[in-house]
């Protein structure tokens, strides 16, 4: 695992944890809704980046066996 991949996973875990905390805040006071929405967008971006990296590794591995 490269350093960038390790950091992305850590970032994704950190974002998911923050989302859970902010979800509780939103239930108590909807003023936190924009933060919740922002965290959801950031999580989607991180998941897309990780998915792209996985796909690229699979393609590279397949190309290496040819």
C-alpha positions as CSV (number, residue, x, y, z in Angstrom):
1,X,0.0,0.0,0.0
2,X,1.4,3.4,-0.9
3,X,1.4,6.3,1.4
4,X,-1.2,8.1,-0.6
5,X,-3.5,5.1,-0.5
6,X,-3.0,4.7,3.3
7,X,-3.8,8.4,3.8
8,X,-7.0,8.1,1.6
9,X,-8.2,5.2,3.7
10,X,-7.5,7.1,6.9
11,X,-9.2,10.2,5.4
12,X,-12.3,8.1,4.4
13,X,-12.5,6.6,7.9
14,X,-12.1,10.0,9.5
15,X,-14.9,11.5,7.2
16,X,-17.3,8.7,8.0
17,X,-16.7,9.1,11.7
18,X,-17.3,12.9,11.4
19,X,-20.5,12.2,9.4
20,X,-21.9,10.1,12.2
21,X,-21.1,12.8,14.8
22,X,-22.6,15.5,12.6
23,X,-25.7,13.4,11.9
24,X,-26.4,13.5,15.7
25,X,-26.0,17.2,15.7
26,X,-28.4,17.6,12.7
27,X,-31.0,15.7,14.6
28,X,-30.6,18.1,17.5
29,X,-30.4,21.2,15.4
30,X,-30.8,21.4,11.6
31,X,-28.4,24.3,11.4
32,X,-25.7,21.6,11.0
33,X,-27.2,20.3,7.8
34,X,-24.8,22.0,5.4
35,X,-21.9,20.4,7.2
36,X,-23.6,17.0,6.9
37,X,-24.1,17.5,3.2
38,X,-20.5,18.6,2.7
39,X,-19.2,15.5,4.5
40,X,-21.4,13.3,2.3
41,X,-19.9,14.9,-0.8
42,X,-16.4,14.5,0.5
43,X,-17.0,10.8,1.3
44,X,-18.4,10.3,-2.2
45,X,-15.3,11.8,-3.7
46,X,-12.9,9.7,-1.6
47,X,-14.9,6.5,-2.5
48,X,-14.7,7.4,-6.2
49,X,-11.0,8.0,-6.0
50,X,-10.4,4.7,-4.2
51,X,-12.6,2.9,-6.7
52,X,-10.6,4.4,-9.6
53,X,-7.4,3.2,-8.0
54,X,-8.7,-0.3,-7.5
55,X,-9.8,-0.4,-11.2
56,X,-6.5,1.0,-12.4
57,X,-4.6,-1.7,-10.4
58,X,-6.8,-4.5,-11.8
59,X,-6.2,-3.2,-15.4
60,X,-2.5,-2.9,-14.8
61,X,-2.3,-6.4,-13.3
62,X,-4.2,-7.8,-16.3
63,X,-2.0,-6.0,-18.7
64,X,1.1,-7.3,-17.0
65,X,0.0,-11.0,-17.5
66,X,-0.3,-10.6,-21.3
